[in-house]
């Protein structure tokens, strides 16, 4: 396989693997550190790193959908077929998110409240985002069957920006209070608490990261020559976007009556998108020219099974089967537990990839005629 093509495939998995590692350390330290250890600077930086996994997963879901859409178009599929296939994939992820909530509820029964079944978690939002992106791509292609990747990227950018701009009022002055709370929660994360919760993952603003990834994916596909230069420019654009967002935030005038920089501000959204672009550029260069693909890469491996390791590690960190006592450990002990979780999830990932597709095909066995005597 040519180096350029290999790098294009590897950088997505490497970034997903990075998101997995950041997720592991955030969850492990949050679950296991004692109250004294949680007051340390170490814990503060640990949780700061924990702000990256969710945007990374959503952003990469958008990039992957752009690559998938381009592949389906190259096969000659109609816009309705492309929309149907991508929406169906989003529905599958959404269904897995509901199943994950059910598992968590049953494992925590009878202490968990029934409302936990309807919590808007990251898997739910990834599923909804995929469905929204699939519908958007299908609509653009139906309206203009000859729409190129650049046009699709521009539309996705507009949707991402629109989501960011609508987030503050939908959390405050324009709250859709007429909706039942399980539905409103997908808009602003209100859950059943009466006010939006910053620790949930509603469509506004989180789906904006997925559409930003979709835009980047299409724009990268639209520039097929000088690929390395394109990724370098993407990193430069990310740094510029961060600086522009900081400049806008420093302006004395305010667009919204209620301004919450860290949770709903479009400026903070732009900062995080700029950071994602910078990470994307660095990871691509790392995989293309650096040691990102020298031999076996644990991050690429984890990135290939990110959904599985996310699902499993939660129970051994936060759940009933936690490998260490919760809120009782030192930084050193929690770090040892983190190493165990990392190695265990890496082994699980290797086994999953190794044995994928080797199981018995039950449908074929059922449909196979009985052998003659």
N, C-alpha and C positions, 0 to 999 in steps of 0.2 A: 504494500500500500504506500503511495507517495507520502512524503513527510507532511505536506500541507494538509492533505485529507485526514491523516492520522491525528494531527494536532487539532483539527476542527472537531473531531469526535472526542478527543481526550479532554479538552478544556471544560466541556460541560460536566463530564463525570468528575473531574478534579475539583471543580467549584462546588458540586453537590457534596463531594467528600469533605471539603473544607467546611461546608455548612453543617455536616453531620458531627464533625469534631467539635466545632464551636457549640453545637447543641448539647453534646455529651457533657462538656465541661460546665456549661451553664446549669444544666439540670442536676448534675452530681453535686456541685458545690451548694446550690440552692437547697437541695434536699437534705444533705448530710451535715453541713457545717453547724456548729453550735452557735448560740446567740453571741458569745464573745468573739468567735472567729468571723461572724457576719459583720462585725463592726470594723473590720480591717480594710486597708486600701486594696489588698489582694482581692477580696470579695467584690469590692466596687468595680475593679477592672474586669473581673470575671463576668459580672452581670452586664457590664457595658458591651463585652464581646457577644453576649447573648442577644443583643439587639439586631445582629446580622443574619442569623439563620433563616428566619421567616421571610425577610425580603429576598434573600438569596434563593430560597426554594421557589418562591412565586416568580421572581425574575427569570429563573432558568426554565420554569414551566412555560413562560411566554416564548423564550428563545427556542425551546424544543418544539412548540406548536408551530412556529414559523417554519422550521425545518421540515416538519411533518406536512404542513400545507403545501410547501413547494414540491415535496416528493409526490403527493397525491395529484397535484396539478400536472406534473410531468407524465403521470400515467394516463392523463386525459379524462379524469373524473370531472363530473359536472359540479357546479357550485353547491347544489343541494346535497349531493353525495358527500362532498368535502365537509360541509356543515354538519351533516348527520353523523359522520364518523367521529369528528372531533367533539361534538356535543355528547355523543354516546360515551366517549372516553371520560369526559368530565363528569358525566352522571355516574360512571363506575367509581371514580375517585370519591365523589360525594357520598355514594352508598357505602364505601369503605369507611368514610369518616363517621357516618351514622353507626356502622357496626362497631367501630372503635369506641365510640361513646357508650354503646350498650355494654361492651366488654368491661370498660372501666366502671360502669355503674354496678354490674353484677359482682365484680371482684371487690368493690368497696361496700357492697350491701351488708348490713342495713344502715351504715353510717352516711352514705351518700344521699343527698336529696334527689328526688325524681327529676328536678329541673336540670340536673347535670346531663340528662339524656339529650337535651336540646341546646347544649352549649355550642357556640360557634367556635370551633377549633380550627387549626391550620389546615387539616385535611378537607374539612367542609369548604373552606374558602378557596383552596386550590381547585376543588371540583367545580364550584360555582364559577370561578374565574375561567377555567377551561371552557365551560359551556358558553359563557359570555363572549370569549374570544372566538370560539368556533362560529357562533351566530354572527359576530361582526365580520369575520372573514367571508363567510358565506353570503352575507348581504352585499358586501362590496363587490364580490365576484359576480353575483347575480345582477347587480346594477351595471357593472362594467366588466364583462367577461375577459377583456384584454388588460385589465388593471395589472400593472407590474408590481414588483416587490417594493419599489420606492413608494408608490401610491398607497399600498397596504401599510407600509411603515408609517407614512404620514398620518393616515387615519388612526392607527393604533396610538401614535403619539398624542393626537388630539383627544382620544378617549382617556388616556392616562392623565393628561393635564386636566380634563374635565372632572374626573373623579377626585383629583387633589383639590380643585377649587370648590367643589360641592361638599367636601367633607366637613369643614367647620360649621356651616349652617345646619347640615343634617344631624350634627351632634348637639346643636344648641337651639337656634331660633326657628329652624325649619324641621324640627323633629317630626316624623310621621307618627304622631301619638295615636292616630286612628287605627293603626295596625295592631294586631295581637302581638304581645311582646316576643314570642318565638320568631315571628317574621321581621318585626322591627329590629331585632337583634342582628339580623343579617345586614341591615343598613348601617347601624351605628353601634352595635355591641351592647345594647341596653340590658340584655338578658331579663331577669325578673327583679332587678334592683332599682328600677325607676329612673336611673341615669346611666348614660353610656360608660362602659368599663374599658379602661385602657389596656387591660391584659387579655382581652378577647381579639378576634380577628375578623371584624365585619368587612363587607365589600368596600366600604368607604373608610379608610383609604387603601386597604391592603390589596385589593384587586388592581389598583393603579400600578403596583410594581410588576404584576403579570403583564399588563398591557405595555408597560415600558420595555420589558423583555421581548415582547412580541414585536414592538417597533424596532428594537435593536437587531433582532434576528432577521427581519425583512430587509432592513437597511444594509446589513452585512451581506445578505444574499444578493442584493442589488449591485454590490461592488465586487465583482468576481476577480478583478485584476489587482495586483499589489495588495494582497491580503494582509501581510504583516504591517504594511504602512497604515492600512485601514484600522487595524486594532490599536496601533500606536495613537492614531488620531482619536480613536474612541476614548482612550485614556486621557488624552489632553482635553477632550470635550468634557469628560467627567470632572476634571479639576476646575475647568472654567465654569461648569454648572454649579459647583460648590461655592465658588467665589461670587457668582451672580446671586445665588440664594442668600448668602451672607450679607451682600450689599442691600438686597431687597428687605431683609429682616431689620437692617439698621435704619431704614427710612422712618421718619417720625409719623407719617400718615399710615393709617390702618384701614384695610378693606373690610374687615369684619368687626362687629361690635364686641364679640367674644373671641379673644385670641389666645390659643394654647399652643405654643411653639412645639413642645415635645410630643404632642399627641395628634393634633389635627392640622397644624400649619402647613400650607403648600410649600413654604420655604424649606421646612425641615424635610418634606417629601423630596424636594429637588436635591437637597444635600445628600440624602440617602441614594437617590438615583445616580448622582454623580459619583458617589463612593462605589456603587455597584459597577458602573462603567470602568472606573479605575481598576477595580479588582479583576474584572473581565479582561482588560488589556494585559495586566501583569500575569494572570494565569495563562493566557494564550501564549505569551512570550516565554513563560516558564516551561510550557509543554512543547513549544516549538524549538526553542534554542537552549533552554536550560535542562536540568536533570528531572523535569517533571515526569518523563516517561523512561527514565533509565532503569531498565529491569522492572521489577515488581513495584507498583505504586499503591500503597495502602489507601490513599485518598481516592484514586480512580476506582479501586475495588469497592470501597464503601459507596461511592457515588452511583455505582451500577445497581445497588440494592437499597437506595436511601429510604424508600417507603418501608421495607421490611425492618431495617435496623431502627428506624424511628418507632415503629409499632412495638417491637420487642423490648427495646431498652427502657421504655417508660415504666414497665412493670418492675424492673430490677433496680430502678432508681427511686421512683415515687410510689410504686404500688405496694401491694401486700407482700411481694417477694423481694423487697429491697435487700441488697446484699450487705448494707450497713445500717445501723440504727439512725433514724432521722433526727436532724437538728441536735446531734450529740457529739460530733467528731471534730478533730483538729484538721487544719489544712493539710498536714502531712498524711493523715489517715485517709482523708477524703481524696487526696491525689492518688494514693495507692488504689483506692476503689475505682477512680476514674480510669486508671491504667487497665484494671481488670475488665471494666465495661468496654473499653476501646478494643482490647484484644479479643474479647468474647464476640463482640459485634463484627469484628473483622473476620474471625473464623466462621461465624454464621454466614457472612456475605460470601466467603469463598465456597462454602458448601452449597449455598443456594445457586451460585453460578455454575458450579461443577455438576450438580445433579439436575439442573433445569432441563426439562424436556425428556428426562430419562424415566419418568414414571410410567405406569401402565395406562394406556389410553382406554378408559372404561367404555367410552362410547363405541370405539371400534370393536371391543370385545363383545359388547351387547349385540351389535349389528352383525357380527361375524357368524356365518352359518356353522352349524355343528359338523365336526368332521365325520366322514363316512366310516361305518364300521367295517 
